[in-house]
Amino acid sequence: MNLSTYFPPKLLKRFEDDVTLRKLGSDSLVAYVRGISKLCDYLQHSPVNATAEDLRLFQLHLVNIRCVSSFRSTLP
């Protein structure tokens, strides 16, 4: 798996730690990292400062490229 150049190493470590704490499998980590890496590439920067509007536009982008057929949004 290729990580986005915008994916901060500290964020990756945080994901690894969280997956370990929640006793999730390595497949979960790979899925989370893949999703965040796509977000990084879309934003062209780290997602650390992403806004609600950035996330909404990313979700719309995924639907438009048919990457997801539907999703639940917690954004208003």
C-alpha positions as CSV (number, residue, x, y, z in Angstrom):
1,M,0.0,0.0,0.0
2,N,1.3,3.4,-0.9
3,L,0.8,6.2,1.6
4,S,0.1,9.7,0.5
5,T,3.0,12.1,0.8
6,Y,0.6,14.2,2.8
7,F,-0.1,11.5,5.5
8,P,1.7,12.7,8.7
9,P,3.8,10.0,10.4
10,K,2.3,11.0,13.8
11,L,-1.2,10.4,12.5
12,L,-0.2,7.0,11.2
13,K,1.2,6.1,14.7
14,R,-2.0,7.3,16.2
15,F,-4.0,5.0,14.0
16,E,-1.7,2.1,14.8
17,D,-2.1,2.7,18.5
18,D,-5.9,3.2,18.3
19,V,-6.3,-0.1,16.4
20,T,-4.2,-1.9,19.0
21,L,-6.2,-0.4,21.9
22,R,-9.5,-1.4,20.3
23,K,-8.1,-4.9,19.5
24,L,-8.9,-4.6,15.8
25,G,-7.1,-6.6,13.2
26,S,-4.5,-5.5,10.8
27,D,-7.1,-5.5,8.0
28,S,-8.9,-2.7,9.9
29,L,-5.7,-0.7,10.1
30,V,-5.1,-1.1,6.4
31,A,-8.6,0.0,5.6
32,Y,-8.4,3.1,7.8
33,V,-5.0,4.1,6.5
34,R,-6.1,3.6,2.9
35,G,-9.1,5.8,3.4
36,I,-7.1,8.6,5.1
37,S,-4.4,8.4,2.5
38,K,-7.1,9.0,-0.2
39,L,-8.4,11.9,1.8
40,C,-4.8,13.3,2.0
41,D,-4.4,13.0,-1.7
42,Y,-7.7,14.7,-2.3
43,L,-7.0,17.6,0.0
44,Q,-3.3,17.9,-1.1
45,H,-2.4,18.4,2.6
46,S,-2.6,16.7,6.0
47,P,-6.2,16.0,7.1
48,V,-5.3,17.3,10.6
49,N,-6.8,20.7,9.8
50,A,-9.6,19.5,7.5
51,T,-12.9,21.3,7.8
52,A,-16.4,19.9,7.8
53,E,-16.7,21.3,4.3
54,D,-13.5,19.6,3.2
55,L,-14.9,16.3,4.4
56,R,-18.3,16.9,2.7
57,L,-16.6,17.7,-0.6
58,F,-14.5,14.5,-0.3
59,Q,-17.6,12.4,0.3
60,L,-19.2,14.0,-2.7
61,H,-16.0,13.3,-4.7
62,L,-16.1,9.6,-3.7
63,V,-19.8,9.3,-4.7
64,N,-19.1,11.0,-8.1
65,I,-16.2,8.7,-8.9
66,R,-18.4,5.8,-7.8
67,C,-15.9,4.8,-5.1
68,V,-18.8,4.4,-2.7
69,S,-22.4,3.7,-3.4
70,S,-23.8,5.3,-0.3
71,F,-22.5,6.5,3.1
72,R,-23.8,7.7,6.4
73,S,-22.8,11.3,7.1
74,T,-22.5,12.8,10.6
75,L,-22.0,16.2,9.0
76,P,-25.0,18.5,9.0
